Amino acid sequence: MVDVTERVMKYREVAYYPGCALEGTAAGYDVSTRAVAKALGLKLRDVSDWNCCGAMEVKNVDPMLQTYLSSRNLAIAAEKMGFDTVMAPCNGCYHNLKKAEYETKTAETLETVQGLAKKAGDPVYQGNVRTLHLLEWLMEELGPEGVKARVKNSLKGIKIANYYGCMYTRPRQIFPEKDKGPGSESTHKPHFMDDLLEAAGAENVDYPLKTACCGGAHTLSDSDTSTQLVLKLLQAAEDSGADV
């Protein structure tokens, strides 16, 4: 029998993009991500001189600028640090870096962002970097069996409503690695978080708003609407019998 604790890992070290949120209001997410990575043997190397991915209002001003901002981070990771993989735990950052990956597959867009990079004196993105979500790393490198083998404090007795958010799965075309059948993540019914938490002993409740929008992109422009959307998510979780 293969010892899952000795499973060969493809990603022992990755470039780590925390993004603005993980250095501010979501600092706890950064702390927990680093702690989990350290415990599981993944070395995170911070992307040097990283910039905002353009998650909020930038895209409404100039969509191409947002693509450039995200591609700049990917270019730094590849051209200055020598990585072909960037981990972005924040869903907004993950979404925007994946979007830049997708859009720069088009020669015209790649030429435009490369031109902006040259003008700014920044590393030039060559379209050769994969953005990886923390959930993807956990599933690809360890899988539920690997997590189960490492559990020290079981989550048994805790009912969890797993919320993925809309940016983790949509638009579907920017996530070519998903929807590839058994073993891959689904954009229609994501399950990676469910699988991992079940392996850790938790009970996943039937939560109907797993991929509903939280209004995050409108926090600054329309806080009332975003607050109402968040309240719906919390109420649905409570109605589903979740503890968290």
Buried (B, 14 or more C-beta within 10 A) or exposed (E): EEEBEEEEBEBEBBBBBBBBBBEEEBEEBBEEBBEBBEEBEBEBBEBEEBBBBBBBEBBEEEEEBBBBBBBBBBBBBBBBBEBEBBBBBBBBBBBBBBBBBBBBEEEEBBEBBBEBBEEEEBBBBBBEBBBBBBBBBBBBBBBBEBBBBBEEEEBEEBBBBBBBBBBBBBEEEBBEEBEEEEEBBBBEEBBBBBBBBBBBBBBBBEBEBBBBBBBBBBBEEEEEEBBEBBEBBEEBBEEBEBBE
